[in-house]
Amino acid sequence: SPPPSSQAAPTRSRRQALATLAASESPPMRRVLSSAPAAEMIGAAVAEKAAVRALSARAVSTAAAVATEEGGGISMKTKVPGPVGLRLMEQHGPQGASGGAISLFCDYRASDGCYLVDADGNRMLDMFSQIASLPLGYNHPSLLAAQADPLLATYSTSRCAIGLMPPMELPELLDETFLKIAPAGLSRVQTMLCGSSANENVFKAAMFAYRAKQRAKAGRGPTDFTRDELESCMVNQSPGCANDLSILSFRGGFHGRTMAALTCTHSKPVHKLDAPAFDWPTADFPALQYPLEHHAAENAAEEARCVDGARAIFEARLAEGRPVVGLIIEPILSEGGDLHASPSFFASLQRLCGEFDAAFIVDEVQTGVMASGHMWAHQAWGLPEAPDFVVFSKKALLGGYYFKEAFQPPQGRHVQRRSDTDPASHWPGPSLTAGYRIFNTWMGDMTKLLLFRAVLEAAEREGLQARAVSTGAALMRTLEAARERHPRAVRNLRGAGTIIAFDCETPEMRDELAAALRNNGVLVGTNGSQSIRFRPALIFGDEHVDEFEGVFAATLRQLAL
C-alpha cells in the first residue's frame, strides 16, 4: 500500500473542508457534515432535504480554499509505474487485468484537484483526467458536499430501473441538469449508462423513425407491423430486421466498442480486429494541413472532396435499396488523432442529411460539457437548426442523448397484419409494448444526476466555461512557443478550448515523450498514430499551465528533441 504520508494530509484537509461547511449551515446540515460513520451520516441527513439543497456558495468556496492547501504541486518519488504499482499489476494479471491496458494503479483518496497520486505516492499533474471524464478533477469540495444529500444514499442503496419505475424526483432533476443545458432546439433527453450504449440506442431510434415513415407511405401506422415482420425479426432476417438500413460514419471516428458503435469506429485496428461488423459505409474525413491560415485553399478543397464522397455514398446506397438513415460525426475526431474540420464542413453534412432524410447525429461524448469553450462543441458551427441527436457522456458523468420530438419511439399497443395488404389479424405471440424499444435495466444512474447537478452549480459559480477558453488559450501559447524551439516534437498544433493536441515527428517519438512526461510528473493522453492530446478538468487554470510549461521544457531538453 502507499506510504501513509500520501494519504494523511489530504484526508485531514477534506475533513477540515467539511467541518468548514458544517459550521456555516443549519443544525440538520451541521450534523450531516460533521458525522463520520456512514450510518450516522445517513441518519442525520434524512432530517431535511431542504438543508442539503441550501448549501451556500460561501460555504463551498471556503471548502475549496481549504482543499487547495492539499498536497501542493507535482511530487515524484519513483518512475511510473513504481514498485508498488508493478506489484499490483502482477497481482491483478491472473484476475483478468481489467482488459489488459492498465498503465498505473492510483490512490484516489490522496488525489485532489488536478493532481493524481499513484500507488507509489507519485503526485502528477493530470492533463488527461480519466480519458476526459472528470469535470471537476479529484475530490472537489462541491462533490464531497453532495455526498451528504440523503437522496444520494437512497439512490446508492436502492438503485432503480429508471425506465420502468423511476424515482419521483426524476423530472425535477432532469430540469436542473441536462435540460437546463440542452442545445437550442432539443427539448428531450434520454439518459443511458455510457457513450456506447447511448449511440446504440440513437441508431435504433433513427431506424425506428425511418421505418415509421416507410409504413406511413404504405398507409400503415408507425407500429402497424405485419406478421412477416414479427416473425422474421426473431431470426434476424428482413423485413422485420431493418438489415437494409445503415449509418454513415467517418474514417478516424470513434463511437464506442459495442457492436453497432464499433461498426462506426475507425480510429485503430485494435478496436475492431476479430469482431463482426455491419455492412455500413465509411466516408473520408478531411485531412487538414497546418497551420490552417497557411493552407486555406488546400483545406477547402479537401473538405469539398469529403462532402462529395459522402454524397456519393448516400446516392449509391439509395439506388441499391439500402438507404443511409443516419450520419454520425464527432466535432473533433478524438481517438483518431484530434482531427478537426471547419464549421462549413459540418453544415454541409447536415444539409446532406436533410436532402436524403437521414438523421444528423453529433457525438459529443468527448467534446461536450464546456471543454471546448462552448457547452457543446457543435454550437461553434452556427448551424441553422439543431442536430437530430446529440450524444453525451464522460464529463456529463453518465451517458445519454438529446433528440428531437420526431425521433421519440412511437408508444402504445400495436395492430398486426399478415402482410401489407391483409386485414388486421391477431398476433398470437407476447403482447408488444412500444416503450420497451429503447430500454435497459438501469437507463442511467440517479446518483450521477445528483452529482452532475453539483457539477453544473460549481461550474456556474466558478466560471468554468470561461476558464476553458482562457486556460486553453494560455496552453496554446505555451505549445506554440515550444513548437518554435522544437519543431520535430511539436507540429500540427490544433485545439478548441482545452481540447488540444499536437503531432510528433514519428509514433516512436510520441511514445517516448509521453512516457518521459509521465515520469517527470505530467499525465497526457495519446491518440491517432503520433499525437499527444490534452483533456484537463474544467478547473485546470493558468497556474497549472505554468507548472506544465516548466516540466514540458525540461522534458524536451532531456530527450534532446
C-alpha positions in Angstrom: 0.0 0.0 0.0 1.1 3.6 -0.5 3.1 5.3 2.2 0.8 6.6 5.0 2.1 10.2 4.4 0.5 10.1 0.9 -3.0 9.8 2.4 -3.0 11.5 5.8 -2.8 15.2 4.8 -5.5 15.1 2.1 -7.8 13.2 4.4 -7.3 15.8 7.2 -7.9 18.6 4.7 -11.1 17.1 3.3 -12.4 16.7 6.8 -11.5 20.4 7.5 -13.4 21.4 4.4 -16.5 19.5 5.5 -16.1 21.0 9.0 -16.0 24.5 7.5 -19.2 23.7 5.6 -20.8 22.4 8.8 -20.0 25.5 10.7 -22.0 27.6 8.3 -25.1 25.5 7.9 -28.3 24.8 9.7 -28.3 22.2 12.6 -29.5 19.3 10.5 -26.9 20.0 7.9 -24.3 20.5 10.6 -24.9 17.1 11.9 -24.7 15.5 8.5 -21.4 17.2 7.6 -19.7 16.6 10.9 -20.5 12.9 11.3 -18.0 10.3 10.3 -19.7 6.8 10.2 -21.9 6.2 7.2 -24.9 5.1 9.4 -24.7 8.3 11.5 -24.4 10.4 8.4 -27.4 8.9 6.7 -29.5 9.1 9.9 -28.7 12.8 10.3 -29.2 13.5 6.6 -32.8 12.4 6.4 -33.7 15.3 8.7 -34.1 17.8 6.0 -33.7 17.7 2.2 -34.0 21.4 2.0 -31.0 21.9 4.2 -28.9 19.9 1.8 -30.1 21.9 -1.2 -29.3 25.1 0.7 -25.5 24.6 0.7 -24.3 28.2 0.3 -21.8 29.4 -2.3 -19.9 30.9 0.5 -19.5 27.6 2.3 -18.4 25.7 -0.8 -15.9 28.5 -1.7 -14.5 28.2 1.8 -14.2 24.5 1.5 -12.5 24.9 -1.9 -9.9 27.2 -0.3 -9.2 24.6 2.3 -8.9 21.9 -0.4 -6.4 23.8 -2.4 -4.0 23.5 0.5 -3.8 19.8 0.0 -0.5 18.4 -1.2 0.9 21.2 -3.3 2.1 20.6 -6.9 4.0 17.8 -8.7 6.0 15.5 -6.4 7.7 12.4 -7.9 9.2 9.6 -5.9 9.7 6.8 -8.4 9.3 6.0 -12.1 5.7 5.3 -13.2 4.7 2.7 -12.6 6.9 2.2 -9.5 7.5 -0.9 -7.4 4.1 -0.9 -5.7 2.3 -0.3 -9.0 4.2 -3.1 -10.7 3.4 -5.5 -7.8 -0.3 -4.6 -8.1 -0.2 -5.3 -11.9 1.4 -8.7 -11.2 -1.3 -9.4 -8.6 -4.2 -8.3 -10.9 -3.0 -10.1 -14.0 -4.4 -13.5 -13.1 -7.6 -11.8 -12.1 -8.2 -10.6 -15.6 -6.1 -7.5 -15.8 -9.2 -5.3 -16.5 -8.8 -5.8 -20.2 -5.0 -5.5 -20.3 -4.5 -1.8 -20.8 -3.7 -0.7 -17.3 -0.8 1.8 -17.1 -0.7 2.6 -13.4 -2.7 2.0 -10.2 -3.9 5.1 -8.4 -4.6 6.3 -4.9 -7.8 8.2 -5.4 -8.2 9.1 -1.7 -4.9 11.0 -1.9 -5.6 12.7 -5.2 -7.1 16.2 -5.3 -7.9 18.9 -7.8 -5.8 18.5 -11.0 -3.4 16.1 -9.3 -3.5 12.3 -9.4 -1.5 10.3 -6.9 -0.4 6.8 -7.9 0.1 3.7 -5.7 3.7 4.7 -5.2 2.9 8.1 -3.9 3.8 10.0 -7.1 1.8 13.1 -7.4 1.3 14.1 -11.1 -0.4 17.0 -12.8 -3.2 15.2 -14.7 -3.9 16.7 -18.1 -5.9 13.7 -19.3 -8.5 13.5 -16.4 -9.5 9.8 -16.8 -9.9 10.0 -20.6 -11.6 13.4 -20.5 -14.2 12.3 -18.0 -13.6 14.3 -14.8 -15.3 17.7 -14.9 -14.0 19.0 -11.5 -10.9 16.9 -11.0 -10.4 14.8 -7.9 -12.3 15.1 -4.7 -13.8 18.5 -5.5 -15.4 20.1 -2.4 -18.7 20.5 -4.2 -18.9 16.8 -5.0 -17.8 15.9 -1.5 -20.6 18.1 -0.1 -23.1 16.4 -2.4 -22.3 13.1 -0.7 -24.3 14.5 2.2 -27.6 14.6 0.3 -29.8 11.8 1.7 -31.1 11.1 -1.8 -27.6 10.1 -2.8 -27.6 7.4 -0.1 -31.1 6.3 -1.1 -30.2 6.0 -4.8 -26.9 4.2 -4.0 -28.5 1.6 -1.8 -31.7 1.2 -3.8 -30.7 1.5 -7.4 -33.8 1.8 -9.6 -34.8 0.7 -13.0 -35.3 4.3 -14.3 -37.1 3.3 -17.5 -39.7 1.3 -15.6 -40.0 2.6 -12.0 -38.2 6.0 -11.8 -37.9 8.0 -8.6 -40.4 10.8 -8.1 -37.5 13.3 -8.3 -36.5 12.4 -11.8 -38.4 15.1 -13.8 -37.1 17.8 -11.4 -33.5 16.5 -11.6 -33.6 16.5 -15.4 -34.9 20.0 -15.4 -32.0 21.0 -13.1 -29.3 19.2 -15.1 -29.5 18.1 -18.7 -32.5 20.0 -19.8 -31.0 23.1 -18.2 -28.1 22.9 -20.6 -29.8 21.4 -23.6 -28.7 22.6 -27.0 -31.2 25.0 -28.6 -33.9 23.1 -30.4 -33.5 19.9 -28.4 -36.0 19.5 -25.6 -35.9 15.8 -25.0 -33.2 13.8 -23.3 -32.6 10.1 -22.6 -30.0 9.0 -20.1 -28.0 5.8 -20.6 -25.1 4.1 -19.0 -22.2 5.2 -21.2 -21.4 6.7 -24.6 -21.5 3.3 -26.4 -25.0 2.4 -25.1 -26.2 5.9 -25.9 -25.0 5.6 -29.6 -26.5 2.1 -29.9 -29.9 3.4 -28.9 -29.6 6.6 -31.1 -29.0 4.3 -34.1 -32.1 2.3 -33.2 -34.2 5.5 -32.7 -33.1 6.8 -36.1 -34.0 3.5 -37.8 -37.4 3.3 -36.0 -38.2 6.8 -37.3 -37.2 5.9 -40.8 -39.2 2.7 -40.8 -42.2 4.5 -39.4 -42.1 6.9 -42.4 -41.9 3.9 -44.8 -45.0 2.4 -43.2 -46.8 5.8 -43.4 -46.1 5.8 -47.2 -47.8 2.4 -47.3 -50.8 3.6 -45.4 -49.9 2.0 -42.2 -49.4 3.3 -38.7 -45.9 3.6 -37.2 -46.3 0.4 -35.1 -48.6 -1.4 -37.6 -46.3 -4.4 -38.0 -47.0 -7.2 -40.4 -46.9 -10.8 -39.4 -43.9 -11.3 -41.7 -42.1 -8.5 -39.8 -43.0 -10.0 -36.4 -41.8 -13.5 -37.4 -38.7 -12.6 -39.4 -37.2 -10.4 -36.8 -37.0 -13.3 -34.4 -34.4 -15.0 -36.7 -32.5 -11.8 -37.5 -34.0 -11.5 -41.1 -35.7 -8.9 -43.1 -38.3 -7.4 -43.3 -38.6 -7.5 -39.5 -35.0 -6.6 -39.0 -34.0 -3.5 -41.0 -30.9 -5.1 -42.4 -31.1 -2.8 -45.5 -30.7 0.4 -43.4 -27.3 1.8 -42.4 -25.5 4.6 -40.5 -22.7 6.5 -42.3 -19.6 7.2 -40.2 -16.1 8.6 -40.9 -12.5 7.4 -41.1 -10.8 8.3 -37.8 -14.0 8.4 -35.9 -14.7 6.6 -32.6 -18.1 5.9 -31.2 -17.7 3.0 -28.9 -16.9 -0.7 -28.6 -20.3 -2.3 -28.7 -21.3 -3.9 -31.9 -23.1 -1.1 -33.9 -20.9 1.6 -32.3 -17.9 -0.4 -33.2 -19.1 -0.7 -36.8 -18.9 3.1 -36.8 -15.5 3.2 -35.2 -12.5 3.6 -37.4 -9.7 5.0 -35.2 -7.4 2.0 -34.6 -7.4 -1.6 -35.9 -7.0 -3.0 -32.4 -10.6 -1.9 -31.6 -12.1 -3.9 -34.5 -10.0 -6.9 -35.1 -11.8 -10.3 -35.0 -15.2 -8.6 -34.2 -18.0 -8.8 -36.7 -19.4 -5.6 -38.2 -22.5 -4.5 -40.0 -22.2 -3.6 -43.7 -22.4 0.1 -43.2 -20.5 2.7 -45.2 -17.5 4.8 -44.2 -16.6 8.2 -45.6 -13.3 10.1 -45.7 -12.8 12.8 -43.1 -10.8 15.8 -44.2 -7.0 15.6 -43.6 -6.3 19.3 -42.9 -2.9 20.9 -43.2 -1.5 23.1 -40.5 -1.1 26.0 -39.8 -4.7 26.5 -41.1 -4.1 30.1 -42.1 -1.3 28.9 -44.5 -3.4 26.3 -46.2 -6.9 27.8 -46.6 -7.3 26.8 -50.3 -6.0 23.3 -49.9 -8.1 22.6 -46.9 -11.3 23.9 -48.5 -10.7 21.6 -51.5 -10.1 18.7 -49.1 -13.3 19.3 -47.3 -15.2 19.6 -50.6 -13.8 16.3 -51.7 -15.0 14.6 -48.5 -18.5 16.1 -48.8 -18.7 14.9 -52.4 -17.6 11.5 -51.2 -20.3 11.4 -48.5 -22.9 12.4 -51.1 -21.8 9.6 -53.4 -22.3 7.1 -50.6 -25.8 8.4 -49.9 -26.7 8.2 -53.7 -25.2 4.8 -54.2 -26.9 3.2 -51.2 -30.3 4.7 -52.1 -30.0 3.4 -55.6 -29.2 -0.1 -54.2 -32.3 0.0 -52.0 -30.0 0.2 -48.9 -30.6 3.8 -47.7 -28.3 5.6 -45.2 -30.7 6.7 -42.5 -28.2 8.4 -40.2 -24.8 10.1 -40.2 -22.7 10.2 -37.1 -19.8 12.6 -36.5 -17.7 14.0 -33.7 -17.0 17.7 -33.6 -13.3 16.7 -33.1 -12.4 13.1 -34.0 -10.7 12.4 -30.7 -9.4 8.8 -30.6 -8.5 9.1 -34.3 -6.0 11.9 -33.6 -7.9 15.0 -32.7 -9.0 15.6 -36.3 -10.7 19.0 -37.0 -12.8 20.4 -39.8 -14.4 23.8 -40.4 -18.0 24.8 -39.4 -18.9 24.9 -43.1 -18.0 21.2 -43.5 -20.3 20.1 -40.7 -23.1 22.4 -42.0 -22.7 20.6 -45.4 -23.1 17.3 -43.8 -26.3 18.5 -42.1 -27.7 19.6 -45.4 -26.9 16.2 -46.9 -28.8 14.5 -44.1 -31.8 16.8 -44.8 -31.6 16.0 -48.5 -31.6 12.2 -48.0 -33.9 12.1 -45.0 -31.2 10.9 -42.7 -30.7 11.7 -39.0 -27.8 14.1 -38.3 -26.1 12.6 -35.2 -23.4 14.6 -33.3 -21.3 12.5 -30.9 -20.2 14.9 -28.1 -19.0 12.2 -25.7 -15.6 13.7 -25.5 -16.2 17.3 -26.5 -19.3 18.1 -24.5 -19.8 20.0 -21.2 -17.7 23.1 -21.7 -14.3 21.7 -22.5 -14.3 23.3 -26.0 -15.3 26.7 -24.6 -18.9 26.1 -25.5 -21.3 23.9 -23.5 -21.5 21.7 -26.6 -18.8 22.0 -29.2 -21.2 21.9 -32.2 -22.5 25.2 -31.0 -19.4 26.8 -32.7 -20.7 25.7 -36.1 -23.6 28.1 -36.3 -26.0 25.5 -37.7 -29.4 26.8 -39.0 -31.1 24.2 -36.8 -30.2 21.7 -34.1 -28.8 18.3 -34.9 -31.3 15.5 -34.7 -29.4 13.8 -31.9 -26.5 15.0 -29.6 -24.8 12.3 -27.6 -23.0 12.9 -24.3 -21.1 11.0 -21.6 -17.7 11.5 -19.9 -17.8 15.0 -18.2 -21.6 14.6 -18.1 -20.9 11.7 -15.6 -23.3 9.3 -17.4 -24.2 8.6 -20.9 -27.3 9.7 -22.9 -28.5 11.8 -25.7 -30.7 14.7 -26.7 -33.2 14.2 -29.5 -35.9 15.9 -31.5 -39.6 15.0 -30.9 -39.7 13.4 -34.3 -37.4 10.6 -33.0 -39.5 9.7 -30.0 -40.2 6.0 -30.4 -44.0 5.6 -31.0 -45.9 4.5 -28.0 -49.0 2.3 -27.5 -50.1 -1.1 -28.5 -49.8 -2.5 -32.0 -52.1 -3.7 -34.7 -50.6 -6.6 -36.7 -51.3 -7.6 -40.3 -50.3 -10.8 -42.1 -48.9 -8.6 -44.9 -49.2 -5.1 -46.2 -52.5 -5.9 -47.9 -54.1 -8.3 -45.5 -56.7 -7.0 -42.9 -55.7 -6.7 -39.3 -55.1 -10.1 -37.6 -54.2 -11.1 -34.1 -50.6 -11.9 -33.3 -50.5 -15.0 -31.1 -47.2 -14.1 -29.5 -46.4 -12.0 -26.5 -48.1 -8.6 -26.3 -45.9 -5.8 -27.7 -45.4 -2.5 -25.9 -43.5 0.2 -27.7 -42.0 1.6 -24.5 -39.5 -1.3 -24.4 -38.0 -0.4 -27.8 -35.5 2.0 -26.1 -34.8 0.3 -22.8 -32.4 -1.4 -20.5 -32.5 -2.2 -16.8 -30.8 0.9 -15.5 -31.3 3.6 -18.2 -28.7 5.7 -16.5 -27.8 6.2 -12.8 -29.7 8.5 -10.4 -26.6 9.1 -8.3 -24.8 10.6 -11.3 -27.7 13.0 -11.9 -27.3 14.4 -8.3 -23.6 14.7 -8.8 -23.9 16.4 -12.2 -26.3 18.9 -10.6 -23.4 19.8 -8.2 -21.0 20.0 -11.2 -23.2 22.5 -13.0 -23.6 24.6 -9.9 -19.9 24.6 -9.3 -19.2 25.5 -13.0 -21.6 28.4 -12.9 -20.2 29.6 -9.5 -16.6 29.3 -10.6 -17.0 30.5 -14.2 -15.5 27.3 -15.6 -16.8 27.6 -19.1 -15.0 30.9 -19.5 -11.9 29.4 -17.8 -11.8 26.7 -20.5 -11.4 29.5 -23.1 -8.8 31.5 -21.2 -6.8 28.5 -20.0 -7.0 26.8 -23.4 -5.5 30.0 -24.9 -2.7 30.0 -22.3 -1.9 26.4 -23.0 -1.8 27.0 -26.8 0.6 29.9 -26.3 2.9 27.6 -24.3 2.7 24.9 -27.0 3.2 27.4 -29.8 6.4 28.6 -28.1 7.6 25.0 -27.8 6.8 24.4 -31.5 9.2 27.2 -32.5 12.0 25.7 -30.4 11.3 22.0 -31.0 9.6 21.7 -34.4 10.2 17.9 -34.6 8.5 17.2 -31.3 5.6 19.7 -31.7 3.8 20.0 -35.0 0.3 20.4 -36.4 -0.9 22.1 -33.2 -4.6 22.4 -33.0 -7.4 22.8 -30.5 -10.6 24.3 -29.2 -10.8 25.4 -25.6 -8.8 22.9 -23.6 -9.3 20.2 -26.2 -5.8 20.5 -27.6 -3.4 18.2 -29.5 -0.2 18.2 -31.5 1.7 15.6 -33.5 5.3 14.4 -33.1 7.5 13.6 -36.0 7.1 9.8 -35.5 5.0 7.4 -33.4 8.1 6.4 -31.5 9.0 10.0 -30.6 5.4 10.5 -29.4 5.6 7.4 -27.1 9.0 8.5 -25.8 7.8 12.0 -25.0 4.5 10.8 -23.3 6.4 8.4 -21.1 9.1 10.9 -20.1 6.4 13.5 -19.3 4.7 10.9 -17.0 7.9 10.1 -15.2 8.5 13.9 -14.8 5.1 14.3 -13.3 2.7 15.2 -16.1 0.0 12.9 -17.4 -1.1 13.4 -21.1 -3.1 11.3 -23.5 -2.1 9.8 -26.8 -4.3 9.3 -29.8 -4.0 8.7 -33.5 -0.7 7.3 -34.7 1.6 10.0 -33.4 -0.5 12.6 -31.5 -0.4 13.8 -27.9 -3.7 15.2 -26.6 -4.7 17.3 -23.6 -8.0 16.8 -21.8 -7.7 18.5 -18.4 -10.5 19.0 -15.9 -12.6 22.2 -16.2 -10.8 23.5 -13.0 -7.5 23.5 -14.8 -6.1 27.0 -14.5 -3.2 29.3 -15.5 -1.2 28.1 -12.5 -1.3 24.6 -13.9 -0.3 25.8 -17.3 2.7 27.4 -15.8 3.7 24.2 -14.0 3.2 22.2 -17.2 5.4 24.7 -19.1 8.4 24.1 -16.8 8.1 20.3 -17.0 7.5 20.3 -20.7 10.5 22.4 -21.5 12.7 20.4 -19.2 11.5 17.1 -20.8 12.1 18.3 -24.3 15.7 19.2 -23.3 16.1 15.9 -21.5 15.2 14.0 -24.6 17.2 16.4 -26.9 14.2 16.7 -29.2 
